[in-house]
Each structure stands twice: as structure tokens, then as C-alpha cells.
Amino acid sequence: MKLSTKTRYAARALAELALAWPDGVLATREIAERQSISFKYLEQIMAPLRTAGLVESHQGKGGGFSLARPPEDITLEEVYRAFEGSPAPVQCLENGGGCSLQRVCPSRETWEEIREAILGVLENTTLRDLSDRQREKQDGARASYHI
């Protein structure tokens, strides 16, 4: 399974917004700079996140984006679905995508196990988890420069 660049960058941008929660509104340019993402590319990512109800946009001076809900209430599954769709590794596991061989297919159970493993990680990882990891990495990077 490979994730698209949009999904990976969306997770990084959302982790940045989670760090700013609950009061922070961050400009797209600020998120792009902090995460080393092209500003134009990040603009394309923020629209689907808003459509999915994960972020809110704020207009005017000091405008930008904020999380639509607390970071502990937003899972990576939601981010994944906003860009990738179904986490099923084969079409026959998607809603209504059954096939005539599903009762005798020798590999179907394996594909189901893969889907469940992927969903388990995505459902159990929140933006709070990502922001905590980012904070730890930033603190570790700062500590390594002290002599």
C-alpha cells in the first residue's frame, strides 16, 4: 500500500494545526514553511480537508485554517478517506463490490485481514497522536544541539 503525496502532506499539515489547537489559526503559507511543503500544493490539499469537515477556514487579517474538531477527535482514517477513498486493498471488499467467487476465493480472507490491519492503525491514530510525536521530535532536535 502506498499513500499519495497529498495524504502524507495533509497529515503533516493537520499535525501542525493540532499543535496550535485550540486557539490557533495558521495561515497556509505558515504551515507550508513549517512543514517544507510547496504553498501552491498545500492550497490544493486544504480544500478537500475543508470539504471533509476536518478544518475550518478563517477569512480576513489573521485568517487561515484551524481544526474543525479537537485533535483527539480526528483520526487518520478520516484523512485517508478524504484523499484515498476506501482502505480496501481489492475492489471486492469495497461496499457493494462483491464478486461471484467470494465464497470460494482462497485469498479473500487475506485481503480482509490486510484491510482490517490498515483500518486498525488509521482508526486508532489521532491528530493528537501526530502532534505529540511532532512535539517530541522537535524537542529532541533542540536537545541534540546543546553542547
VEXDO-678560 format. One record per residue (C-alpha): residue in three letters; x, y, z; chain. Coordinates in steps of 0.2 Angstrom, whole numbers, plus 5000, padded with zeros to 4 digits. Each point is the difference from the previous one (the first is absolute). Example, Ala and Ser with C-alpha at 12.3 -4.5 7.8 and 13.67 -1.06 7.14 Angstrom:
VEXDO-678560
ALA:5062:4978:5039:A
SER:5006:5017:4997:A
***
This chain:
VEXDO-678560
MET:5000:5000:5000:A
LYS:5007:5017:4995:A
LEU:4992:5017:5006:A
SER:4999:5014:4988:A
THR:5011:5016:5003:A
LYS:4984:5009:5004:A
THR:4995:4988:5014:A
ARG:5017:5001:5008:A
TYR:5001:5019:4999:A
ALA:4983:5002:5006:A
ALA:5004:4990:5016:A
ARG:5016:5011:5003:A
ALA:4989:5016:4997:A
LEU:4987:4994:5012:A
ALA:5013:4995:5013:A
GLU:5006:5018:4999:A
LEU:4982:5006:5003:A
ALA:4998:4988:5014:A
LEU:5015:5008:5009:A
ALA:4992:5017:4999:A
TRP:4983:4993:5007:A
PRO:4989:5007:5007:A
ASP:5003:5018:4997:A
GLY:5011:5000:4985:A
VAL:4996:5005:4983:A
LEU:5015:4997:4988:A
ALA:5002:5008:4983:A
THR:5003:4987:4986:A
ARG:5016:5008:4996:A
GLU:5006:4998:5018:A
ILE:4995:4982:5000:A
ALA:5009:4997:4983:A
GLU:5016:5008:5007:A
ARG:5000:4990:5016:A
GLN:4997:4984:4991:A
SER:5011:5004:4984:A
ILE:4985:4997:4989:A
SER:4997:5011:4984:A
PHE:4987:5014:5004:A
LYS:4991:4997:4984:A
TYR:4999:4981:5003:A
LEU:4994:5002:5018:A
GLU:4986:5012:4994:A
GLN:4994:4985:4989:A
ILE:5000:4989:5016:A
MET:4991:5011:5011:A
ALA:4984:5001:4990:A
PRO:4996:4981:5001:A
LEU:5004:5001:5019:A
ARG:4987:5014:5001:A
THR:4988:4990:4990:A
ALA:5003:4985:5011:A
GLY:4996:5011:5015:A
LEU:5017:4998:5008:A
VAL:5005:5018:4999:A
GLU:4991:5017:5000:A
SER:5006:5015:4990:A
HIS:5001:5017:5008:A
GLN:5000:5016:4989:A
GLY:5007:5017:5002:A
LYS:5016:5006:5009:A
GLY:5007:4986:5011:A
GLY:4990:4988:4989:A
GLY:5005:4982:4996:A
PHE:4994:4983:5006:A
SER:4996:4992:5016:A
LEU:4995:4982:5004:A
ALA:4981:4998:5000:A
ARG:5000:4988:5015:A
PRO:5012:4996:5014:A
PRO:5016:4991:4994:A
GLU:4995:4985:5010:A
ASP:4984:4999:4991:A
ILE:5007:4999:4982:A
THR:5008:4984:4994:A
LEU:5012:4996:4986:A
GLU:4986:4989:4993:A
GLU:4990:5016:4996:A
VAL:5016:5008:4992:A
TYR:5003:4984:4990:A
ARG:4982:4999:4994:A
ALA:5000:5019:4995:A
PHE:5014:4996:4987:A
GLU:5001:4981:4997:A
GLY:4982:4994:5002:A
SER:4998:4982:5006:A
PRO:5014:4992:5010:A
ALA:4995:4983:4992:A
PRO:5015:4993:4990:A
VAL:4989:4992:4987:A
GLN:4983:5006:4993:A
CYS:4990:4984:5005:A
LEU:5002:5006:5018:A
GLU:4993:5018:4997:A
ASN:4981:5003:5003:A
GLY:4990:4991:4987:A
GLY:5015:4994:4991:A
GLY:4998:4981:5004:A
CYS:5004:4987:4987:A
SER:4992:4984:4995:A
LEU:5015:4990:5007:A
GLN:5001:5008:5017:A
ARG:4994:4984:5009:A
VAL:5014:4990:4992:A
CYS:5013:5012:4997:A
PRO:5016:4994:5009:A
SER:5008:5018:5002:A
ARG:4985:5009:5006:A
GLU:5003:4998:5018:A
THR:5018:5006:4998:A
TRP:4993:5016:4992:A
GLU:4988:5002:5014:A
GLU:5014:4998:5013:A
ILE:5010:5013:4991:A
ARG:4985:5012:4999:A
GLU:4997:4998:5019:A
ALA:5018:5003:5005:A
ILE:5001:5016:4990:A
LEU:4983:5006:5007:A
GLY:5006:4995:5017:A
VAL:5015:5012:4999:A
LEU:4991:5014:4991:A
GLU:4985:4999:5012:A
ASN:5011:5000:5016:A
THR:5012:5014:4995:A
THR:4994:5017:5003:A
LEU:5006:5018:4996:A
ARG:5004:5001:5018:A
ASP:5012:4985:4998:A
LEU:5008:5008:4985:A
SER:5002:5017:5009:A
ASP:5008:4991:5015:A
ARG:5012:4991:4989:A
GLN:5005:5016:4991:A
ARG:5002:5009:5017:A
GLU:5012:4986:5006:A
LYS:5010:5001:4984:A
GLN:5002:5019:5001:A
ASP:5005:4999:5018:A
GLY:5012:4986:4996:A
ALA:5008:5010:4986:A
ARG:5002:5015:5011:A
ALA:5008:4990:5014:A
SER:5013:4992:4988:A
TYR:5007:5017:4996:A
HIS:5004:5004:5018:A
ILE:5019:4998:5004:A
***
